[in-house]
Amino acid sequence: MSVKGNKNSTTYKKEIVTSFISQFPKASTMAISRIIYDKHKLDFNSLETVRGSVRFYRGEMTTNNST
């Protein structure tokens, strides 16, 4: 894992994800996830991990309790 400076890995990954969300605000979650994973494979375990992070920071991780 390539962590820069004194930042912990969570902060570093958050900065990566939020910067790409800012750069591509109209892109789909999967498209942003693929771009991030292609450029930062050493920082994330899988594409699905990146997608979960993108969904979280976009506010897409709500629970749907309707029946």
Buried (B, 14 or more C-beta within 10 A) or exposed (E): EEEEEEEEEEEBBBEBBBEBBEEEEEBEBEEBBBBBBEEBEEBBEEBEBBBBBBBEBBEEEEEEEEE
